[in-house]
Amino acid sequence: MTKRLQVLLDDSELRTIQRLARRDKVTTAEWVRRRLREGAAASARPDTATRLAAIHAAYRHGPAAPEPDIGQMLDEIERGYRSDRSLP
């Protein structure tokens, strides 16, 4: 279902939007809908400062888990294969 939204613009704002819509070869209404969707999507994402702060915080904590030696890891996987009788 669609709903109508009324937005009041001054003449120069409307002319600017109409010019941009013509440039993009879409109707003024479609141009406005696209910009509203873009704005909503951008608002749903954290801003750059928030994302960088999260990355810096994660970096301060170091690795999430200790990383085992690759040889040890492969040995454990192989032992798991040999101990599982359900595998062919």
N, CA, C and O atoms as CSV, one atom per row, in Angstrom:
chain,resi,resn,atom,element,x,y,z
A,1,MET,N,N,0.850,-1.179,0.000
A,1,MET,CA,C,0.000,0.000,0.000
A,1,MET,C,C,0.893,1.239,0.000
A,1,MET,O,O,1.911,1.271,0.691
A,2,THR,N,N,0.529,2.218,-0.743
A,2,THR,CA,C,1.289,3.456,-0.796
A,2,THR,C,C,0.523,4.557,-0.092
A,2,THR,O,O,-0.706,4.535,-0.027
A,3,LYS,N,N,1.253,5.506,0.427
A,3,LYS,CA,C,0.669,6.670,1.107
A,3,LYS,C,C,1.232,7.928,0.481
A,3,LYS,O,O,2.347,7.930,-0.040
A,4,ARG,N,N,0.478,8.967,0.533
A,4,ARG,CA,C,0.902,10.249,-0.008
A,4,ARG,C,C,1.593,11.046,1.101
A,4,ARG,O,O,1.147,11.058,2.248
A,5,LEU,N,N,2.693,11.712,0.732
A,5,LEU,CA,C,3.426,12.572,1.653
A,5,LEU,C,C,3.511,13.952,1.026
A,5,LEU,O,O,3.923,14.092,-0.126
A,6,GLN,N,N,3.128,14.955,1.767
A,6,GLN,CA,C,3.196,16.315,1.235
A,6,GLN,C,C,4.395,17.010,1.868
A,6,GLN,O,O,4.552,17.018,3.089
A,7,VAL,N,N,5.229,17.589,1.025
A,7,VAL,CA,C,6.400,18.327,1.479
A,7,VAL,C,C,6.349,19.702,0.842
A,7,VAL,O,O,6.168,19.834,-0.368
A,8,LEU,N,N,6.511,20.720,1.666
A,8,LEU,CA,C,6.489,22.088,1.151
A,8,LEU,C,C,7.916,22.562,0.925
A,8,LEU,O,O,8.756,22.490,1.823
A,9,LEU,N,N,8.184,23.051,-0.292
A,9,LEU,CA,C,9.505,23.538,-0.667
A,9,LEU,C,C,9.378,24.951,-1.192
A,9,LEU,O,O,8.348,25.328,-1.751
A,10,ASP,N,N,10.430,25.730,-1.010
A,10,ASP,CA,C,10.370,27.040,-1.662
A,10,ASP,C,C,10.699,26.849,-3.137
A,10,ASP,O,O,11.181,25.793,-3.546
A,11,ASP,N,N,10.434,27.875,-3.925
A,11,ASP,CA,C,10.566,27.756,-5.380
A,11,ASP,C,C,11.955,27.317,-5.818
A,11,ASP,O,O,12.084,26.478,-6.710
A,12,SER,N,N,12.989,27.869,-5.208
A,12,SER,CA,C,14.349,27.533,-5.651
A,12,SER,C,C,14.699,26.078,-5.304
A,12,SER,O,O,15.391,25.410,-6.071
A,13,GLU,N,N,14.228,25.593,-4.160
A,13,GLU,CA,C,14.474,24.186,-3.812
A,13,GLU,C,C,13.791,23.254,-4.806
A,13,GLU,O,O,14.381,22.272,-5.257
A,14,LEU,N,N,12.559,23.565,-5.140
A,14,LEU,CA,C,11.819,22.739,-6.086
A,14,LEU,C,C,12.483,22.750,-7.463
A,14,LEU,O,O,12.609,21.705,-8.101
A,15,ARG,N,N,12.907,23.926,-7.919
A,15,ARG,CA,C,13.582,24.000,-9.218
A,15,ARG,C,C,14.866,23.175,-9.223
A,15,ARG,O,O,15.169,22.501,-10.208
A,16,THR,N,N,15.609,23.227,-8.141
A,16,THR,CA,C,16.841,22.445,-8.037
A,16,THR,C,C,16.546,20.953,-8.119
A,16,THR,O,O,17.221,20.222,-8.845
A,17,ILE,N,N,15.547,20.505,-7.383
A,17,ILE,CA,C,15.177,19.083,-7.387
A,17,ILE,C,C,14.677,18.665,-8.764
A,17,ILE,O,O,15.018,17.585,-9.245
A,18,GLN,N,N,13.871,19.512,-9.400
A,18,GLN,CA,C,13.379,19.198,-10.747
A,18,GLN,C,C,14.526,19.103,-11.749
A,18,GLN,O,O,14.525,18.231,-12.618
A,19,ARG,N,N,15.502,19.998,-11.626
A,19,ARG,CA,C,16.657,19.962,-12.521
A,19,ARG,C,C,17.456,18.681,-12.306
A,19,ARG,O,O,17.889,18.056,-13.274
A,20,LEU,N,N,17.654,18.284,-11.062
A,20,LEU,CA,C,18.391,17.051,-10.763
A,20,LEU,C,C,17.632,15.823,-11.261
A,20,LEU,O,O,18.238,14.869,-11.748
A,21,ALA,N,N,16.325,15.849,-11.140
A,21,ALA,CA,C,15.505,14.736,-11.627
A,21,ALA,C,C,15.601,14.626,-13.148
A,21,ALA,O,O,15.725,13.525,-13.685
A,22,ARG,N,N,15.545,15.761,-13.841
A,22,ARG,CA,C,15.689,15.730,-15.304
A,22,ARG,C,C,17.065,15.199,-15.692
A,22,ARG,O,O,17.190,14.416,-16.633
A,23,ARG,N,N,18.088,15.623,-14.973
A,23,ARG,CA,C,19.448,15.145,-15.253
A,23,ARG,C,C,19.533,13.621,-15.126
A,23,ARG,O,O,20.183,12.953,-15.930
A,24,ASP,N,N,18.852,13.077,-14.084
A,24,ASP,CA,C,18.853,11.627,-13.852
A,24,ASP,C,C,17.800,10.898,-14.689
A,24,ASP,O,O,17.675,9.675,-14.618
A,25,LYS,N,N,17.046,11.661,-15.482
A,25,LYS,CA,C,16.001,11.102,-16.360
A,25,LYS,C,C,14.935,10.321,-15.590
A,25,LYS,O,O,14.530,9.232,-15.998
A,26,VAL,N,N,14.489,10.893,-14.472
A,26,VAL,CA,C,13.403,10.317,-13.681
A,26,VAL,C,C,12.439,11.437,-13.322
A,26,VAL,O,O,12.754,12.617,-13.472
A,27,THR,N,N,11.278,11.056,-12.851
A,27,THR,CA,C,10.320,12.078,-12.406
A,27,THR,C,C,10.826,12.700,-11.110
A,27,THR,O,O,11.677,12.142,-10.417
A,28,THR,N,N,10.285,13.853,-10.809
A,28,THR,CA,C,10.648,14.519,-9.560
A,28,THR,C,C,10.283,13.637,-8.369
A,28,THR,O,O,11.054,13.523,-7.416
A,29,ALA,N,N,9.111,13.018,-8.425
A,29,ALA,CA,C,8.667,12.159,-7.329
A,29,ALA,C,C,9.620,10.978,-7.141
A,29,ALA,O,O,9.964,10.631,-6.011
A,30,GLU,N,N,10.044,10.360,-8.244
A,30,GLU,CA,C,10.964,9.226,-8.149
A,30,GLU,C,C,12.310,9.672,-7.599
A,30,GLU,O,O,12.914,8.968,-6.790
A,31,TRP,N,N,12.783,10.829,-8.030
A,31,TRP,CA,C,14.051,11.349,-7.534
A,31,TRP,C,C,13.983,11.550,-6.025
A,31,TRP,O,O,14.908,11.185,-5.300
A,32,VAL,N,N,12.887,12.130,-5.559
A,32,VAL,CA,C,12.717,12.369,-4.115
A,32,VAL,C,C,12.635,11.039,-3.362
A,32,VAL,O,O,13.256,10.889,-2.310
A,33,ARG,N,N,11.874,10.072,-3.888
A,33,ARG,CA,C,11.781,8.755,-3.232
A,33,ARG,C,C,13.156,8.110,-3.098
A,33,ARG,O,O,13.489,7.559,-2.049
A,34,ARG,N,N,13.955,8.181,-4.164
A,34,ARG,CA,C,15.294,7.585,-4.117
A,34,ARG,C,C,16.157,8.244,-3.055
A,34,ARG,O,O,16.857,7.561,-2.307
A,35,ARG,N,N,16.112,9.566,-2.984
A,35,ARG,CA,C,16.918,10.287,-2.000
A,35,ARG,C,C,16.440,9.983,-0.575
A,35,ARG,O,O,17.254,9.896,0.344
A,36,LEU,N,N,15.145,9.825,-0.393
A,36,LEU,CA,C,14.635,9.467,0.930
A,36,LEU,C,C,15.105,8.066,1.331
A,36,LEU,O,O,15.485,7.842,2.480
A,37,ARG,N,N,15.079,7.130,0.384
A,37,ARG,CA,C,15.574,5.768,0.674
A,37,ARG,C,C,17.059,5.791,1.015
A,37,ARG,O,O,17.489,5.127,1.958
A,38,GLU,N,N,17.846,6.552,0.255
A,38,GLU,CA,C,19.279,6.662,0.526
A,38,GLU,C,C,19.520,7.252,1.914
A,38,GLU,O,O,20.391,6.794,2.653
A,39,GLY,N,N,18.749,8.256,2.249
A,39,GLY,CA,C,18.893,8.881,3.570
A,39,GLY,C,C,18.529,7.927,4.700
A,39,GLY,O,O,19.198,7.894,5.733
A,40,ALA,N,N,17.475,7.156,4.502
A,40,ALA,CA,C,17.067,6.186,5.525
A,40,ALA,C,C,18.132,5.104,5.690
A,40,ALA,O,O,18.439,4.697,6.810
A,41,ALA,N,N,18.696,4.638,4.569
A,41,ALA,CA,C,19.740,3.608,4.640
A,41,ALA,C,C,20.988,4.152,5.327
A,41,ALA,O,O,21.611,3.455,6.127
A,42,ALA,N,N,21.352,5.382,5.020
A,42,ALA,CA,C,22.531,5.986,5.643
A,42,ALA,C,C,22.317,6.189,7.135
A,42,ALA,O,O,23.249,6.037,7.925
A,43,SER,N,N,21.108,6.529,7.520
A,43,SER,CA,C,20.814,6.728,8.941
A,43,SER,C,C,20.854,5.423,9.715
A,43,SER,O,O,21.134,5.416,10.914
A,44,ALA,N,N,20.576,4.319,9.038
A,44,ALA,CA,C,20.577,3.017,9.695
A,44,ALA,C,C,21.998,2.515,9.944
A,44,ALA,O,O,22.211,1.677,10.819
A,45,ARG,N,N,22.978,3.020,9.179
A,45,ARG,CA,C,24.375,2.608,9.342
A,45,ARG,C,C,25.040,3.494,10.377
A,45,ARG,O,O,24.734,4.682,10.472
A,46,PRO,N,N,25.956,2.916,11.160
A,46,PRO,CA,C,26.706,3.769,12.083
A,46,PRO,C,C,27.603,4.715,11.297
A,46,PRO,O,O,28.075,4.375,10.212
A,47,ASP,N,N,27.835,5.891,11.839
A,47,ASP,CA,C,28.681,6.836,11.135
A,47,ASP,C,C,30.146,6.396,11.190
A,47,ASP,O,O,30.495,5.471,11.923
A,48,THR,N,N,30.972,7.044,10.433
A,48,THR,CA,C,32.381,6.656,10.314
A,48,THR,C,C,33.086,6.712,11.660
A,48,THR,O,O,33.872,5.821,11.980
A,49,ALA,N,N,32.821,7.738,12.450
A,49,ALA,CA,C,33.485,7.860,13.747
A,49,ALA,C,C,33.128,6.686,14.662
A,49,ALA,O,O,33.989,6.169,15.373
A,50,THR,N,N,31.866,6.267,14.643
A,50,THR,CA,C,31.437,5.137,15.472
A,50,THR,C,C,32.111,3.853,15.010
A,50,THR,O,O,32.555,3.056,15.837
A,51,ARG,N,N,32.192,3.644,13.699
A,51,ARG,CA,C,32.834,2.438,13.171
A,51,ARG,C,C,34.318,2.419,13.513
A,51,ARG,O,O,34.852,1.382,13.907
A,52,LEU,N,N,34.988,3.563,13.363
A,52,LEU,CA,C,36.414,3.615,13.690
A,52,LEU,C,C,36.649,3.379,15.175
A,52,LEU,O,O,37.616,2.713,15.547
A,53,ALA,N,N,35.789,3.908,16.021
A,53,ALA,CA,C,35.928,3.691,17.462
A,53,ALA,C,C,35.792,2.208,17.798
A,53,ALA,O,O,36.515,1.695,18.651
A,54,ALA,N,N,34.870,1.520,17.132
A,54,ALA,CA,C,34.702,0.077,17.366
A,54,ALA,C,C,35.937,-0.692,16.922
A,54,ALA,O,O,36.360,-1.628,17.600
A,55,ILE,N,N,36.518,-0.308,15.795
A,55,ILE,CA,C,37.725,-0.977,15.307
A,55,ILE,C,C,38.885,-0.745,16.272
A,55,ILE,O,O,39.631,-1.674,16.580
A,56,HIS,N,N,39.038,0.485,16.750
A,56,HIS,CA,C,40.116,0.782,17.700
A,56,HIS,C,C,39.929,0.018,19.007
A,56,HIS,O,O,40.899,-0.474,19.585
A,57,ALA,N,N,38.691,-0.082,19.472
A,57,ALA,CA,C,38.425,-0.832,20.712
A,57,ALA,C,C,38.764,-2.303,20.525
A,57,ALA,O,O,39.363,-2.915,21.409
A,58,ALA,N,N,38.391,-2.874,19.396
A,58,ALA,CA,C,38.704,-4.280,19.137
A,58,ALA,C,C,40.207,-4.483,19.045
A,58,ALA,O,O,40.725,-5.494,19.520
A,59,TYR,N,N,40.905,-3.547,18.449
A,59,TYR,CA,C,42.359,-3.656,18.304
A,59,TYR,C,C,43.041,-3.637,19.674
A,59,TYR,O,O,44.010,-4.365,19.892
A,60,ARG,N,N,42.543,-2.811,20.596
A,60,ARG,CA,C,43.124,-2.734,21.944
A,60,ARG,C,C,42.997,-4.048,22.693
A,60,ARG,O,O,43.829,-4.354,23.547
A,61,HIS,N,N,41.963,-4.832,22.387
A,61,HIS,CA,C,41.750,-6.104,23.072
A,61,HIS,C,C,42.612,-7.226,22.514
A,61,HIS,O,O,42.677,-8.303,23.108
A,62,GLY,N,N,43.266,-7.002,21.403
A,62,GLY,CA,C,44.116,-8.026,20.813
A,62,GLY,C,C,43.286,-9.076,20.104
A,62,GLY,O,O,42.099,-8.873,19.851
A,63,PRO,N,N,43.920,-10.217,19.781
A,63,PRO,CA,C,43.181,-11.265,19.071
A,63,PRO,C,C,41.999,-11.768,19.894
A,63,PRO,O,O,42.054,-11.816,21.123
A,64,ALA,N,N,40.936,-12.139,19.198
A,64,ALA,CA,C,39.724,-12.609,19.882
A,64,ALA,C,C,39.967,-13.930,20.598
A,64,ALA,O,O,39.377,-14.187,21.648
A,65,ALA,N,N,40.820,-14.756,20.044
A,65,ALA,CA,C,41.113,-16.051,20.646
A,65,ALA,C,C,42.556,-16.402,20.327
A,65,ALA,O,O,43.100,-15.951,19.320
A,66,PRO,N,N,43.175,-17.204,21.180
A,66,PRO,CA,C,44.548,-17.590,20.869
A,66,PRO,C,C,44.590,-18.414,19.585
A,66,PRO,O,O,43.690,-19.210,19.316
A,67,GLU,N,N,45.612,-18.220,18.820
A,67,GLU,CA,C,45.749,-18.937,17.560
A,67,GLU,C,C,46.696,-20.120,17.768
A,67,GLU,O,O,47.865,-19.919,18.095
A,68,PRO,N,N,46.207,-21.352,17.584
A,68,PRO,CA,C,47.071,-22.514,17.795
A,68,PRO,C,C,48.084,-22.664,16.667
A,68,PRO,O,O,47.922,-22.113,15.579
A,69,ASP,N,N,49.096,-23.402,16.952
A,69,ASP,CA,C,50.077,-23.748,15.937
A,69,ASP,C,C,49.370,-24.560,14.851
A,69,ASP,O,O,48.536,-25.410,15.161
A,70,ILE,N,N,49.695,-24.307,13.585
A,70,ILE,CA,C,49.001,-24.986,12.484
A,70,ILE,C,C,49.216,-26.497,12.548
A,70,ILE,O,O,48.298,-27.264,12.258
A,71,GLY,N,N,50.423,-26.934,12.926
A,71,GLY,CA,C,50.692,-28.367,13.053
A,71,GLY,C,C,49.813,-29.007,14.112
A,71,GLY,O,O,49.259,-30.087,13.907
A,72,GLN,N,N,49.690,-28.329,15.246
A,72,GLN,CA,C,48.835,-28.828,16.330
A,72,GLN,C,C,47.386,-28.909,15.872
A,72,GLN,O,O,46.690,-29.883,16.157
A,73,MET,N,N,46.944,-27.893,15.169
A,73,MET,CA,C,45.568,-27.864,14.704
A,73,MET,C,C,45.290,-29.010,13.734
A,73,MET,O,O,44.254,-29.667,13.830
A,74,LEU,N,N,46.212,-29.253,12.801
A,74,LEU,CA,C,46.022,-30.340,11.835
A,74,LEU,C,C,46.039,-31.702,12.532
A,74,LEU,O,O,45.270,-32.591,12.166
A,75,ASP,N,N,46.909,-31.874,13.533
A,75,ASP,CA,C,46.936,-33.131,14.307
A,75,ASP,C,C,45.607,-33.373,15.009
A,75,ASP,O,O,45.095,-34.492,15.010
A,76,GLU,N,N,45.045,-32.316,15.612
A,76,GLU,CA,C,43.769,-32.462,16.308
A,76,GLU,C,C,42.649,-32.827,15.334
A,76,GLU,O,O,41.781,-33.637,15.658
A,77,ILE,N,N,42.668,-32.238,14.156
A,77,ILE,CA,C,41.645,-32.564,13.156
A,77,ILE,C,C,41.783,-34.026,12.734
A,77,ILE,O,O,40.789,-34.747,12.639
A,78,GLU,N,N,43.003,-34.453,12.487
A,78,GLU,CA,C,43.237,-35.837,12.071
A,78,GLU,C,C,42.812,-36.814,13.160
A,78,GLU,O,O,42.199,-37.838,12.859
A,79,ARG,N,N,43.125,-36.516,14.421
A,79,ARG,CA,C,42.693,-37.388,15.531
A,79,ARG,C,C,41.172,-37.444,15.587
A,79,ARG,O,O,40.602,-38.496,15.878
A,80,GLY,N,N,40.520,-36.340,15.317
A,80,GLY,CA,C,39.060,-36.314,15.320
A,80,GLY,C,C,38.487,-37.200,14.234
A,80,GLY,O,O,37.502,-37.905,14.454
A,81,TYR,N,N,39.111,-37.164,13.045
A,81,TYR,CA,C,38.656,-38.038,11.958
A,81,TYR,C,C,38.809,-39.507,12.338
A,81,TYR,O,O,37.909,-40.310,12.090
A,82,ARG,N,N,39.948,-39.864,12.941
A,82,ARG,CA,C,40.207,-41.263,13.260
A,82,ARG,C,C,39.318,-41.759,14.394
A,82,ARG,O,O,38.988,-42.943,14.447
A,83,SER,N,N,38.928,-40.868,15.299
A,83,SER,CA,C,38.124,-41.318,16.441
A,83,SER,C,C,36.635,-41.373,16.111
A,83,SER,O,O,35.869,-41.983,16.857
A,84,ASP,N,N,36.213,-40.759,15.024
A,84,ASP,CA,C,34.794,-40.757,14.666
A,84,ASP,C,C,34.502,-41.974,13.786
A,84,ASP,O,O,34.865,-42.011,12.610
A,85,ARG,N,N,33.853,-42.947,14.371
A,85,ARG,CA,C,33.570,-44.213,13.676
A,85,ARG,C,C,32.427,-44.052,12.658
A,85,ARG,O,O,32.253,-44.916,11.798
A,86,SER,N,N,31.654,-42.971,12.739
A,86,SER,CA,C,30.529,-42.804,11.826
A,86,SER,C,C,30.963,-42.353,10.445
A,86,SER,O,O,30.186,-42.429,9.493
A,87,LEU,N,N,32.212,-41.879,10.325
A,87,LEU,CA,C,32.693,-41.442,9.019
A,87,LEU,C,C,33.138,-42.648,8.214
A,87,LEU,O,O,33.651,-43.605,8.795
A,88,PRO,N,N,32.961,-42.641,6.890
A,88,PRO,CA,C,33.384,-43.763,6.036
A,88,PRO,C,C,34.876,-43.894,5.979
A,88,PRO,O,O,35.392,-44.786,5.305
